C-alpha cells in the first residue's frame, strides 16, 4: 500500500501524523481498501487495522474429502510430483512454442527437455494444469496442518473467529504486512493464533 511513502500535493490532502485514528469507512492511498474499523498509526509509524477474513470455502469443502480418502502423506507427495511435473511440462511447452527461448538458457539444461512443435499449446496447457493442481494439493496440506487441533487431535477442527489483525511496518524498500489470525476449535474450544507475513515494495507489489 503506497500510502506509507506517497505524498499528496492537492489542497484536500490529509497530513498523517503519529497517534492518528481514522474512524468509519476509511481508505488511504491508491491501493487501499475501505476498512470498516479504525486505522491507527502509532509512534513507530506502524499501521494497525482489521482485515476481512479470507474466503476458504473451496479448501473447507475439498480438503477434508481428499485427506480422509487419500491421507495427508499421499496428497503431499502428489502435490510435489504434480508441481515438478507441471514446471517441466511448462518448460517443454515454451521450448515447443518458442525455439528461440533456448538462447536464454543453458543448452545442456534444455537438452533434457523434449520439444513438441506441433503440440506446443497443448503441452503448455497440460503443464499449467499440473502446476495449479500441485499448488492446490500443497495448499490442502497447509490448510490441514493449520486447522488440526493439537489439544483434542481432531482434523479440520479450527474455525477463524473475528477479523484478522493487520500490522504494516515501513521498511527501506517498502513495507511488511503481518496478518494475525485467531482460530477456535469447534470440539474443545481451544484457541490459537498464527501469523502470515508478506513483504511489499513501495508500489505495493508482493516481494515474498
TIRO-2110 file (N, C-alpha, C; in Angstrom, 1 decimal):
// TIRO-2110
0.8, -1.2, 0.0, N, 1, A
0.0, 0.0, 0.0, CA, 1, A
0.9, 1.2, 0.0, C, 1, A
0.7, 2.1, -1.0, N, 2, A
1.7, 3.1, -1.2, CA, 2, A
1.5, 4.3, -0.2, C, 2, A
0.5, 4.3, 0.6, N, 3, A
0.3, 5.5, 1.5, CA, 3, A
1.4, 5.7, 2.5, C, 3, A
2.3, 4.7, 2.6, N, 4, A
3.4, 4.9, 3.6, CA, 4, A
4.4, 5.9, 3.1, C, 4, A
4.5, 6.1, 1.8, N, 5, A
5.6, 6.9, 1.3, CA, 5, A
5.0, 8.0, 0.3, C, 5, A
3.9, 7.8, -0.2, N, 6, A
3.3, 8.7, -1.3, CA, 6, A
2.9, 10.0, -0.6, C, 6, A
3.3, 11.1, -1.2, N, 7, A
2.9, 12.4, -0.7, CA, 7, A
1.8, 13.0, -1.5, C, 7, A
0.9, 13.7, -0.9, N, 8, A
-0.2, 14.4, -1.6, CA, 8, A
0.2, 15.9, -1.8, C, 8, A
-0.3, 16.4, -3.0, N, 9, A
0.1, 17.8, -3.3, CA, 9, A
-1.2, 18.7, -3.4, C, 9, A
-2.4, 18.1, -3.4, N, 10, A
-3.6, 18.9, -3.6, CA, 10, A
-4.0, 19.5, -2.3, C, 10, A
-4.9, 20.5, -2.3, N, 11, A
-5.3, 21.2, -1.2, CA, 11, A
-6.2, 20.3, -0.2, C, 11, A
-6.7, 19.2, -0.7, N, 12, A
-7.6, 18.4, 0.1, CA, 12, A
-6.8, 17.3, 0.8, C, 12, A
-5.5, 17.3, 0.8, N, 13, A
-4.6, 16.3, 1.3, CA, 13, A
-4.8, 16.3, 2.9, C, 13, A
-4.6, 15.1, 3.4, N, 14, A
-4.6, 14.9, 4.9, CA, 14, A
-3.3, 14.6, 5.4, C, 14, A
-2.8, 15.3, 6.3, N, 15, A
-1.5, 15.0, 6.9, CA, 15, A
-1.6, 13.9, 7.9, C, 15, A
-0.8, 12.8, 7.8, N, 16, A
-0.9, 11.7, 8.7, CA, 16, A
0.2, 11.8, 9.7, C, 16, A
-0.1, 12.0, 10.9, N, 17, A
0.9, 12.1, 12.0, CA, 17, A
0.8, 11.0, 12.9, C, 17, A
1.5, 11.0, 14.0, N, 18, A
1.5, 9.9, 14.9, CA, 18, A
0.3, 9.9, 15.7, C, 18, A
-0.1, 8.7, 16.1, N, 19, A
-1.3, 8.5, 17.0, CA, 19, A
-2.6, 9.0, 16.4, C, 19, A
-2.7, 9.0, 15.0, N, 20, A
-3.9, 9.3, 14.4, CA, 20, A
-4.9, 8.1, 14.4, C, 20, A
-6.2, 8.4, 14.5, N, 21, A
-7.2, 7.4, 14.4, CA, 21, A
-8.2, 7.8, 13.3, C, 21, A
-8.4, 7.0, 12.3, N, 22, A
-9.4, 7.3, 11.3, CA, 22, A
-10.6, 6.4, 11.5, C, 22, A
-11.7, 7.0, 11.8, N, 23, A
-12.9, 6.3, 12.2, CA, 23, A
-13.8, 6.0, 10.9, C, 23, A
-14.6, 5.0, 11.0, N, 24, A
-15.6, 4.7, 9.9, CA, 24, A
-14.9, 4.1, 8.7, C, 24, A
-15.5, 4.3, 7.5, N, 25, A
-15.0, 3.7, 6.3, CA, 25, A
-13.9, 4.6, 5.8, C, 25, A
-12.7, 4.1, 6.0, N, 26, A
-11.5, 4.9, 5.6, CA, 26, A
-10.7, 4.2, 4.6, C, 26, A
-10.2, 4.9, 3.6, N, 27, A
-9.3, 4.4, 2.6, CA, 27, A
-8.2, 5.4, 2.4, C, 27, A
-7.0, 5.0, 2.4, N, 28, A
-5.8, 5.8, 2.2, CA, 28, A
-4.9, 5.2, 1.1, C, 28, A
-4.6, 6.0, 0.1, N, 29, A
-3.6, 5.6, -0.9, CA, 29, A
-4.3, 4.9, -2.1, C, 29, A
-3.6, 4.8, -3.2, N, 30, A
-4.1, 4.3, -4.4, CA, 30, A
-4.5, 2.8, -4.3, C, 30, A
-3.8, 2.0, -3.6, N, 31, A
-4.1, 0.6, -3.5, CA, 31, A
-4.9, 0.2, -2.2, C, 31, A
-5.4, 1.2, -1.5, N, 32, A
-6.0, 0.9, -0.2, CA, 32, A
-7.4, 0.4, -0.4, C, 32, A
-7.9, -0.4, 0.5, N, 33, A
-9.3, -0.9, 0.6, CA, 33, A
-10.0, -0.2, 1.7, C, 33, A
-11.3, -0.1, 1.6, N, 34, A
-12.1, 0.5, 2.7, CA, 34, A
-12.0, -0.4, 3.9, C, 34, A
-11.7, 0.2, 5.0, N, 35, A
-11.6, -0.6, 6.2, CA, 35, A
-12.7, -0.2, 7.1, C, 35, A
-13.5, -1.1, 7.6, N, 36, A
-14.7, -0.8, 8.4, CA, 36, A
-14.3, -0.4, 9.8, C, 36, A
-13.2, -0.9, 10.4, N, 37, A
-12.7, -0.5, 11.7, CA, 37, A
-11.7, 0.6, 11.6, C, 37, A
-11.2, 1.1, 12.7, N, 38, A
-10.3, 2.2, 12.7, CA, 38, A
-8.9, 1.8, 12.2, C, 38, A
-8.2, 2.8, 11.6, N, 39, A
-6.8, 2.7, 11.2, CA, 39, A
-6.0, 3.5, 12.2, C, 39, A
-5.0, 2.9, 12.9, N, 40, A
-4.3, 3.6, 13.9, CA, 40, A
-2.8, 3.6, 13.5, C, 40, A
-2.2, 4.8, 13.5, N, 41, A
-0.8, 4.9, 13.3, CA, 41, A
-0.1, 5.3, 14.6, C, 41, A
0.8, 4.4, 15.1, N, 42, A
1.4, 4.7, 16.4, CA, 42, A
2.7, 5.4, 16.2, C, 42, A
3.4, 5.6, 17.3, N, 43, A
4.7, 6.4, 17.3, CA, 43, A
5.8, 5.8, 16.5, C, 43, A
5.7, 4.5, 16.2, N, 44, A
6.7, 3.8, 15.4, CA, 44, A
6.4, 3.8, 14.0, C, 44, A
5.2, 4.5, 13.6, N, 45, A
4.7, 4.5, 12.2, CA, 45, A
4.2, 3.2, 11.7, C, 45, A
3.9, 2.3, 12.7, N, 46, A
3.3, 1.0, 12.3, CA, 46, A
1.8, 1.3, 12.1, C, 46, A
1.2, 0.7, 11.1, N, 47, A
-0.2, 0.9, 10.9, CA, 47, A
-1.0, -0.3, 11.3, C, 47, A
-2.0, -0.2, 12.1, N, 48, A
-2.7, -1.3, 12.6, CA, 48, A
-4.2, -1.2, 12.2, C, 48, A
-4.8, -2.3, 11.7, N, 49, A
-6.2, -2.3, 11.4, CA, 49, A
-6.7, -3.7, 11.3, C, 49, A
-8.0, -3.8, 11.1, N, 50, A
-8.7, -5.1, 10.9, CA, 50, A
-8.9, -5.4, 9.4, C, 50, A
-8.7, -6.6, 9.1, N, 51, A
-8.9, -7.0, 7.6, CA, 51, A
-10.0, -8.0, 7.5, C, 51, A
-10.7, -8.1, 6.4, N, 52, A
-11.7, -9.1, 6.2, CA, 52, A
-11.1, -10.5, 6.2, C, 52, A
-11.9, -11.5, 6.6, N, 53, A
-11.4, -12.9, 6.6, CA, 53, A
-11.2, -13.3, 5.1, C, 53, A
-10.2, -14.3, 5.0, N, 54, A
-10.1, -14.9, 3.7, CA, 54, A
-11.2, -15.9, 3.4, C, 54, A
-11.6, -16.0, 2.1, N, 55, A
-12.6, -17.0, 1.7, CA, 55, A
-11.9, -18.3, 1.5, C, 55, A
-12.2, -19.2, 2.4, N, 56, A
-11.6, -20.6, 2.4, CA, 56, A
-12.6, -21.6, 2.0, C, 56, A
-13.7, -21.2, 1.3, N, 57, A
-14.8, -22.1, 1.0, CA, 57, A
-14.3, -23.4, 0.3, C, 57, A
-13.5, -23.2, -0.8, N, 58, A
-13.0, -24.3, -1.6, CA, 58, A
-12.2, -25.3, -0.8, C, 58, A
-11.2, -24.7, 0.0, N, 59, A
-10.4, -25.6, 0.8, CA, 59, A
-11.3, -26.3, 1.9, C, 59, A
-12.2, -25.6, 2.5, N, 60, A
-13.0, -26.1, 3.5, CA, 60, A
-13.9, -27.3, 3.0, C, 60, A
-14.3, -27.2, 1.7, N, 61, A
-15.1, -28.2, 1.1, CA, 61, A
-14.4, -29.4, 0.6, C, 61, A
-13.2, -29.2, 0.0, N, 62, A
-12.5, -30.3, -0.6, CA, 62, A
-11.3, -30.9, 0.2, C, 62, A
-10.7, -30.1, 1.1, N, 63, A
-9.6, -30.6, 1.9, CA, 63, A
-10.0, -31.8, 2.7, C, 63, A
-11.1, -31.8, 3.5, N, 64, A
-11.5, -32.9, 4.3, CA, 64, A
-11.7, -34.2, 3.5, C, 64, A
-12.3, -34.0, 2.3, N, 65, A
-12.6, -35.2, 1.4, CA, 65, A
-11.3, -35.8, 1.0, C, 65, A
-10.4, -35.0, 0.5, N, 66, A
-9.1, -35.5, 0.0, CA, 66, A
-8.3, -36.2, 1.1, C, 66, A
-8.2, -35.5, 2.2, N, 67, A
-7.4, -36.0, 3.3, CA, 67, A
-8.0, -37.3, 3.9, C, 67, A
-9.3, -37.3, 4.0, N, 68, A
-10.0, -38.5, 4.5, CA, 68, A
-9.8, -39.7, 3.6, C, 68, A
-9.9, -39.5, 2.3, N, 69, A
-9.9, -40.6, 1.3, CA, 69, A
-8.4, -41.1, 1.0, C, 69, A
-7.5, -40.1, 0.9, N, 70, A
-6.2, -40.5, 0.5, CA, 70, A
-5.1, -40.3, 1.5, C, 70, A
-5.4, -39.6, 2.6, N, 71, A
-4.4, -39.4, 3.6, CA, 71, A
-3.4, -38.2, 3.3, C, 71, A
-2.9, -37.6, 4.4, N, 72, A
-2.0, -36.4, 4.2, CA, 72, A
-0.8, -36.7, 3.4, C, 72, A
-0.1, -37.9, 3.7, N, 73, A
1.1, -38.2, 3.0, CA, 73, A
1.0, -38.3, 1.5, C, 73, A
-0.1, -39.1, 1.1, N, 74, A
-0.3, -39.2, -0.4, CA, 74, A
-0.6, -37.9, -1.1, C, 74, A
-1.4, -37.1, -0.4, N, 75, A
-1.7, -35.8, -1.0, CA, 75, A
-0.5, -34.9, -1.1, C, 75, A
0.4, -35.0, -0.1, N, 76, A
1.6, -34.2, -0.1, CA, 76, A
2.5, -34.6, -1.2, C, 76, A
2.7, -35.9, -1.3, N, 77, A
3.6, -36.5, -2.4, CA, 77, A
3.1, -36.2, -3.8, C, 77, A
1.7, -36.3, -3.9, N, 78, A
1.1, -36.0, -5.2, CA, 78, A
1.3, -34.5, -5.5, C, 78, A
1.2, -33.7, -4.5, N, 79, A
1.3, -32.2, -4.8, CA, 79, A
2.7, -31.9, -5.3, C, 79, A
3.8, -32.5, -4.6, N, 80, A
5.1, -32.2, -5.0, CA, 80, A
5.4, -32.7, -6.4, C, 80, A
5.0, -34.0, -6.7, N, 81, A
5.2, -34.6, -8.0, CA, 81, A
4.4, -33.7, -9.1, C, 81, A
3.2, -33.4, -8.8, N, 82, A
2.4, -32.6, -9.8, CA, 82, A
3.1, -31.2, -10.1, C, 82, A
3.6, -30.6, -9.0, N, 83, A
4.2, -29.3, -9.1, CA, 83, A
5.5, -29.4, -10.0, C, 83, A
6.3, -30.4, -9.7, N, 84, A
7.6, -30.5, -10.5, CA, 84, A
7.3, -30.9, -11.9, C, 84, A
6.3, -31.8, -12.1, N, 85, A
5.9, -32.2, -13.5, CA, 85, A
5.3, -31.1, -14.2, C, 85, A
4.6, -30.2, -13.5, N, 86, A
4.0, -29.1, -14.2, CA, 86, A
5.1, -28.1, -14.7, C, 86, A
6.1, -27.8, -13.8, N, 87, A
7.2, -26.9, -14.2, CA, 87, A
7.9, -27.5, -15.4, C, 87, A
8.2, -28.8, -15.4, N, 88, A
8.9, -29.5, -16.5, CA, 88, A
8.1, -29.4, -17.8, C, 88, A
6.8, -29.6, -17.7, N, 89, A
6.0, -29.6, -18.9, CA, 89, A
5.8, -28.2, -19.4, C, 89, A
5.7, -27.2, -18.5, N, 90, A
5.6, -25.8, -19.0, CA, 90, A
6.8, -25.4, -19.7, C, 90, A
8.0, -25.8, -19.3, N, 91, A
9.2, -25.5, -20.0, CA, 91, A
9.3, -26.2, -21.3, C, 91, A
8.7, -27.4, -21.4, N, 92, A
8.7, -28.1, -22.6, CA, 92, A
7.7, -27.4, -23.6, C, 92, A
6.6, -26.9, -23.1, N, 93, A
5.7, -26.1, -23.9, CA, 93, A
6.3, -24.9, -24.4, C, 93, A
7.1, -24.2, -23.6, N, 94, A
7.8, -23.0, -24.0, CA, 94, A
8.8, -23.3, -25.1, C, 94, A
9.5, -24.4, -24.9, N, 95, A
10.5, -24.8, -25.9, CA, 95, A
9.8, -25.1, -27.2, C, 95, A
8.7, -25.7, -27.2, N, 96, A
7.9, -26.1, -28.4, CA, 96, A
7.4, -24.9, -29.1, C, 96, A
6.9, -23.9, -28.3, N, 97, A
6.3, -22.7, -28.9, CA, 97, A
7.3, -21.7, -29.4, C, 97, A
8.4, -21.6, -28.6, N, 98, A
9.4, -20.5, -28.9, CA, 98, A
10.8, -21.2, -28.9, C, 98, A
11.2, -21.7, -30.0, N, 99, A
12.5, -22.3, -30.1, CA, 99, A
13.6, -21.3, -29.7, C, 99, A
13.4, -20.0, -29.9, N, 100, A
14.5, -19.1, -29.6, CA, 100, A
14.7, -18.9, -28.2, C, 100, A
13.8, -19.4, -27.3, N, 101, A
14.0, -19.3, -25.9, CA, 101, A
15.3, -20.0, -25.4, C, 101, A
15.8, -20.9, -26.2, N, 102, A
17.0, -21.6, -25.9, CA, 102, A
18.2, -20.7, -25.7, C, 102, A
18.1, -19.5, -26.3, N, 103, A
19.2, -18.6, -26.2, CA, 103, A
19.3, -18.0, -24.7, C, 103, A
18.2, -18.2, -24.0, N, 104, A
18.2, -17.6, -22.6, CA, 104, A
18.5, -18.7, -21.6, C, 104, A
18.8, -19.9, -22.0, N, 105, A
19.1, -21.0, -21.0, CA, 105, A
20.3, -21.7, -21.5, C, 105, A
20.9, -22.5, -20.6, N, 106, A
22.0, -23.4, -20.9, CA, 106, A
21.5, -24.4, -21.9, C, 106, A
22.3, -24.7, -22.9, N, 107, A
21.9, -25.7, -23.9, CA, 107, A
21.8, -27.1, -23.2, C, 107, A
22.8, -27.3, -22.3, N, 108, A
22.8, -28.6, -21.6, CA, 108, A
21.5, -28.8, -20.8, C, 108, A
21.0, -27.8, -20.3, N, 109, A
19.8, -27.9, -19.5, CA, 109, A
18.6, -28.2, -20.4, C, 109, A
18.5, -27.5, -21.6, N, 110, A
17.4, -27.7, -22.5, CA, 110, A
17.4, -29.1, -23.2, C, 110, A
18.6, -29.7, -23.2, N, 111, A
18.7, -31.0, -23.9, CA, 111, A
17.8, -32.0, -23.3, C, 111, A
17.6, -31.9, -21.9, N, 112, A
16.8, -32.9, -21.3, CA, 112, A
15.3, -32.7, -21.4, C, 112, A
14.9, -31.5, -21.9, N, 113, A
13.5, -31.2, -22.1, CA, 113, A
13.0, -31.5, -23.5, C, 113, A
12.0, -32.3, -23.7, N, 114, A
11.6, -32.7, -25.0, CA, 114, A
10.8, -31.5, -25.6, C, 114, A
10.8, -31.5, -26.9, N, 115, A
10.1, -30.5, -27.7, CA, 115, A
9.0, -31.1, -28.6, C, 115, A
7.8, -30.5, -28.6, N, 116, A
6.7, -31.0, -29.4, CA, 116, A
6.1, -29.8, -30.2, C, 116, A
6.8, -29.4, -31.3, N, 117, A
6.4, -28.2, -32.0, CA, 117, A
4.9, -28.2, -32.5, C, 117, A
4.4, -29.3, -32.8, N, 118, A
3.0, -29.4, -33.3, CA, 118, A
2.0, -29.3, -32.2, C, 118, A
2.4, -29.6, -31.0, N, 119, A
1.5, -29.6, -29.8, CA, 119, A
1.9, -28.7, -28.7, C, 119, A
2.6, -27.6, -29.1, N, 120, A
3.2, -26.7, -28.1, CA, 120, A
2.1, -26.1, -27.1, C, 120, A
1.0, -25.7, -27.7, N, 121, A
-0.1, -25.1, -26.9, CA, 121, A
-0.7, -26.2, -25.9, C, 121, A
-0.9, -27.4, -26.4, N, 122, A
-1.4, -28.4, -25.6, CA, 122, A
-0.5, -28.8, -24.5, C, 122, A
0.8, -28.9, -24.8, N, 123, A
1.8, -29.3, -23.8, CA, 123, A
1.9, -28.2, -22.7, C, 123, A
1.9, -27.0, -23.1, N, 124, A
1.9, -25.9, -22.2, CA, 124, A
0.7, -25.9, -21.3, C, 124, A
-0.5, -26.1, -21.9, N, 125, A
-1.8, -26.1, -21.1, CA, 125, A
-1.8, -27.3, -20.1, C, 125, A
-1.3, -28.4, -20.5, N, 126, A
-1.2, -29.6, -19.5, CA, 126, A
-0.3, -29.2, -18.4, C, 126, A
0.9, -28.6, -18.7, N, 127, A
1.8, -28.3, -17.7, CA, 127, A
1.2, -27.3, -16.7, C, 127, A
0.5, -26.3, -17.2, N, 128, A
-0.1, -25.3, -16.4, CA, 128, A
-1.2, -25.9, -15.4, C, 128, A
-1.9, -26.9, -16.0, N, 129, A
-2.9, -27.6, -15.1, CA, 129, A
-2.2, -28.4, -14.0, C, 129, A
-1.1, -29.1, -14.4, N, 130, A
-0.4, -29.9, -13.4, CA, 130, A
0.2, -29.0, -12.3, C, 130, A
0.7, -27.8, -12.7, N, 131, A
1.3, -26.9, -11.8, CA, 131, A
0.2, -26.3, -10.8, C, 131, A
-1.0, -26.0, -11.3, N, 132, A
-2.0, -25.5, -10.5, CA, 132, A
-2.5, -26.6, -9.5, C, 132, A
-2.7, -27.8, -10.0, N, 133, A
-3.1, -28.9, -9.2, CA, 133, A
-2.1, -29.2, -8.1, C, 133, A
-0.8, -29.1, -8.4, N, 134, A
0.2, -29.3, -7.4, CA, 134, A
0.1, -28.2, -6.3, C, 134, A
0.0, -27.0, -6.7, N, 135, A
-0.2, -25.9, -5.7, CA, 135, A
-1.4, -26.1, -4.8, C, 135, A
-2.5, -26.6, -5.4, N, 136, A
-3.8, -26.8, -4.7, CA, 136, A
-3.5, -28.0, -3.7, C, 136, A
-2.9, -29.0, -4.1, N, 137, A
-2.6, -30.1, -3.1, CA, 137, A
-1.8, -29.7, -1.9, C, 137, A
-0.8, -28.8, -2.2, N, 138, A
0.1, -28.3, -1.1, CA, 138, A
-0.7, -27.4, -0.2, C, 138, A
-1.6, -26.6, -0.8, N, 139, A
-2.5, -25.8, 0.0, CA, 139, A
-3.4, -26.6, 0.9, C, 139, A
-3.9, -27.7, 0.4, N, 140, A
-4.7, -28.7, 1.2, CA, 140, A
-3.9, -29.1, 2.4, C, 140, A
-2.6, -29.5, 2.2, N, 141, A
-1.8, -29.9, 3.3, CA, 141, A
-1.6, -28.8, 4.3, C, 141, A
-1.4, -27.6, 3.8, N, 142, A
-1.2, -26.4, 4.7, CA, 142, A
-2.5, -26.1, 5.5, C, 142, A
-3.6, -26.2, 4.8, N, 143, A
-4.9, -26.0, 5.5, CA, 143, A
-5.1, -27.0, 6.6, C, 143, A
-4.8, -28.3, 6.2, N, 144, A
-5.0, -29.4, 7.2, CA, 144, A
-4.1, -29.1, 8.5, C, 144, A
-2.9, -28.7, 8.3, N, 145, A
-2.0, -28.5, 9.4, CA, 145, A
-2.4, -27.3, 10.3, C, 145, A
-2.9, -26.3, 9.6, N, 146, A
-3.3, -25.1, 10.4, CA, 146, A
-4.6, -25.4, 11.2, C, 146, A
-5.5, -26.2, 10.6, N, 147, A
-6.8, -26.4, 11.3, CA, 147, A
-6.8, -27.7, 12.1, C, 147, A
-5.7, -28.4, 12.2, N, 148, A
-5.6, -29.6, 13.1, CA, 148, A
-5.4, -29.1, 14.6, C, 148, A
-6.2, -29.6, 15.5, N, 149, A
-6.2, -29.2, 16.9, CA, 149, A
-5.2, -30.1, 17.6, C, 149, A
-4.1, -29.4, 18.1, N, 150, A
-3.1, -30.2, 18.9, CA, 150, A
-3.6, -30.6, 20.2, C, 150, A
-4.7, -30.1, 20.7, N, 151, A
-5.2, -30.5, 22.0, CA, 151, A
-6.1, -31.7, 22.0, C, 151, A
-7.1, -31.6, 21.1, N, 152, A
-8.0, -32.8, 21.0, CA, 152, A
-7.7, -33.7, 19.8, C, 152, A
-6.8, -33.3, 19.0, N, 153, A
-6.3, -34.0, 17.9, CA, 153, A
-7.3, -34.3, 16.8, C, 153, A
-8.3, -33.4, 16.6, N, 154, A
-9.2, -33.5, 15.5, CA, 154, A
-8.7, -32.8, 14.3, C, 154, A
-9.0, -33.5, 13.1, N, 155, A
-8.6, -32.8, 11.9, CA, 155, A
-9.7, -31.7, 11.5, C, 155, A
-9.2, -30.7, 10.9, N, 156, A
-10.1, -29.6, 10.4, CA, 156, A
-11.0, -29.1, 11.6, C, 156, A
-10.4, -28.9, 12.7, N, 157, A
-11.2, -28.5, 13.9, CA, 157, A
-11.3, -27.0, 14.1, C, 157, A
-10.4, -26.3, 13.6, N, 158, A
-10.4, -24.8, 13.9, CA, 158, A
-11.2, -24.0, 12.9, C, 158, A
-11.9, -23.1, 13.4, N, 159, A
-12.6, -22.1, 12.6, CA, 159, A
-12.0, -20.7, 13.0, C, 159, A
-11.9, -19.8, 12.0, N, 160, A
-11.4, -18.5, 12.4, CA, 160, A
-12.5, -17.6, 13.0, C, 160, A
-12.1, -17.0, 14.1, N, 161, A
-13.1, -16.1, 14.8, CA, 161, A
-12.6, -14.7, 14.7, C, 161, A
-13.5, -13.8, 14.5, N, 162, A
-13.2, -12.4, 14.4, CA, 162, A
-12.4, -12.1, 13.1, C, 162, A
-12.2, -10.8, 12.8, N, 163, A
-11.4, -10.4, 11.7, CA, 163, A
-9.9, -10.4, 12.0, C, 163, A
-9.0, -10.7, 11.1, N, 164, A
-7.6, -10.8, 11.4, CA, 164, A
-7.1, -9.4, 11.7, C, 164, A
-6.1, -9.4, 12.6, N, 165, A
-5.4, -8.1, 12.9, CA, 165, A
-4.2, -7.9, 12.0, C, 165, A
-4.1, -6.8, 11.4, N, 166, A
-3.0, -6.5, 10.4, CA, 166, A
-2.1, -5.4, 10.9, C, 166, A
-0.8, -5.6, 10.8, N, 167, A
0.2, -4.5, 11.2, CA, 167, A
1.1, -4.3, 10.0, C, 167, A
1.2, -3.1, 9.5, N, 168, A
2.1, -2.7, 8.4, CA, 168, A
3.2, -2.0, 9.0, C, 168, A
4.4, -2.4, 8.7, N, 169, A
5.7, -1.8, 9.2, CA, 169, A
6.5, -1.3, 8.0, C, 169, A
6.8, 0.0, 8.0, N, 170, A
7.7, 0.5, 6.9, CA, 170, A
9.0, -0.1, 6.9, C, 170, A
9.6, -0.3, 5.7, N, 171, A
11.0, -0.9, 5.6, CA, 171, A
11.7, 0.1, 4.6, C, 171, A
12.9, -0.2, 4.4, N, 172, A
13.8, 0.6, 3.5, CA, 172, A
13.3, 0.5, 2.1, C, 172, A
12.8, -0.7, 1.7, N, 173, A
12.4, -0.9, 0.3, CA, 173, A
10.8, -0.9, 0.1, C, 173, A
10.1, -0.8, 1.1, N, 174, A
8.6, -0.8, 1.0, CA, 174, A
8.0, -0.9, 2.4, C, 174, A
7.3, -2.1, 2.6, N, 175, A
6.7, -2.3, 3.9, CA, 175, A
6.4, -3.8, 4.1, C, 175, A
6.3, -4.2, 5.3, N, 176, A
6.0, -5.6, 5.7, CA, 176, A
4.5, -5.6, 6.2, C, 176, A
3.8, -6.6, 5.9, N, 177, A
2.4, -6.8, 6.4, CA, 177, A
2.3, -8.1, 7.1, C, 177, A
2.0, -8.0, 8.4, N, 178, A
1.9, -9.2, 9.3, CA, 178, A
0.4, -9.3, 9.6, C, 178, A
-0.2, -10.4, 9.2, N, 179, A
-1.6, -10.6, 9.5, CA, 179, A
-1.8, -11.8, 10.5, C, 179, A
-2.4, -11.5, 11.6, N, 180, A
-2.6, -12.5, 12.7, CA, 180, A
-4.0, -13.0, 12.7, C, 180, A
-4.1, -14.3, 12.5, N, 181, A
-5.5, -14.9, 12.5, CA, 181, A
-5.7, -15.6, 13.9, C, 181, A
-6.9, -15.5, 14.4, N, 182, A
-7.3, -16.2, 15.6, CA, 182, A
-8.3, -17.3, 15.3, C, 182, A
-7.9, -18.5, 15.8, N, 183, A
-8.7, -19.7, 15.5, CA, 183, A
-9.3, -20.3, 16.8, C, 183, A
-10.4, -20.9, 16.7, N, 184, A
-11.0, -21.6, 17.8, CA, 184, A
-11.5, -23.0, 17.4, C, 184, A
-11.2, -24.0, 18.2, N, 185, A
-11.6, -25.4, 18.0, CA, 185, A
-13.1, -25.6, 18.2, C, 185, A
-13.7, -26.2, 17.3, N, 186, A
-15.2, -26.4, 17.4, CA, 186, A
-15.5, -27.6, 18.3, C, 186, A
-14.4, -28.3, 18.7, N, 187, A
-14.6, -29.5, 19.5, CA, 187, A
-14.3, -29.3, 21.0, C, 187, A
-13.2, -28.6, 21.3, N, 188, A
-12.7, -28.4, 22.6, CA, 188, A
-12.6, -27.0, 23.0, C, 188, A
-12.9, -26.0, 22.1, N, 189, A
-12.9, -24.6, 22.4, CA, 189, A
-11.4, -24.1, 22.6, C, 189, A
-10.4, -24.9, 22.3, N, 190, A
-9.1, -24.4, 22.3, CA, 190, A
-8.9, -23.3, 21.3, C, 190, A
-8.1, -22.2, 21.6, N, 191, A
-7.8, -21.2, 20.7, CA, 191, A
-6.3, -21.0, 20.4, C, 191, A
-6.0, -20.5, 19.2, N, 192, A
-4.6, -20.3, 18.9, CA, 192, A
-4.6, -19.2, 17.8, C, 192, A
-3.4, -18.6, 17.7, N, 193, A
-3.2, -17.6, 16.6, CA, 193, A
-2.1, -18.1, 15.7, C, 193, A
-2.1, -17.6, 14.5, N, 194, A
-1.0, -17.9, 13.6, CA, 194, A
-0.8, -16.7, 12.7, C, 194, A
0.5, -16.3, 12.4, N, 195, A
0.7, -15.1, 11.6, CA, 195, A
1.0, -15.4, 10.2, C, 195, A
0.7, -14.5, 9.3, N, 196, A
1.2, -14.5, 7.9, CA, 196, A
1.9, -13.3, 7.6, C, 196, A
3.1, -13.4, 7.1, N, 197, A
4.0, -12.2, 6.9, CA, 197, A
4.3, -12.1, 5.4, C, 197, A
4.1, -11.0, 4.8, N, 198, A
4.4, -10.7, 3.4, CA, 198, A
5.1, -9.4, 3.3, C, 198, A
6.0, -9.3, 2.3, N, 199, A
6.8, -8.1, 2.1, CA, 199, A
6.4, -7.5, 0.7, C, 199, A
6.2, -6.2, 0.7, N, 200, A
5.8, -5.5, -0.5, CA, 200, A
6.8, -4.4, -0.8, C, 200, A
6.9, -4.0, -2.1, N, 201, A
7.8, -2.8, -2.4, CA, 201, A
6.9, -1.6, -2.2, C, 201, A
7.5, -0.4, -2.6, N, 202, A
6.9, 0.9, -2.4, CA, 202, A
5.7, 1.1, -3.3, C, 202, A
5.6, 0.3, -4.4, N, 203, A
4.5, 0.4, -5.3, CA, 203, A
3.4, -0.6, -4.9, C, 203, A
3.5, -1.4, -3.9, N, 204, A
2.5, -2.3, -3.5, CA, 204, A
2.6, -3.7, -4.1, C, 204, A
3.7, -4.0, -4.8, N, 205, A
3.9, -5.3, -5.4, CA, 205, A
4.5, -6.3, -4.4, C, 205, A
3.9, -7.5, -4.4, N, 206, A
4.4, -8.5, -3.5, CA, 206, A
5.8, -9.0, -3.8, C, 206, A
6.7, -9.0, -2.8, N, 207, A
8.0, -9.4, -3.0, CA, 207, A
8.2, -10.9, -2.5, C, 207, A
7.6, -11.2, -1.4, N, 208, A
7.6, -12.6, -0.8, CA, 208, A
6.6, -12.7, 0.2, C, 208, A
END
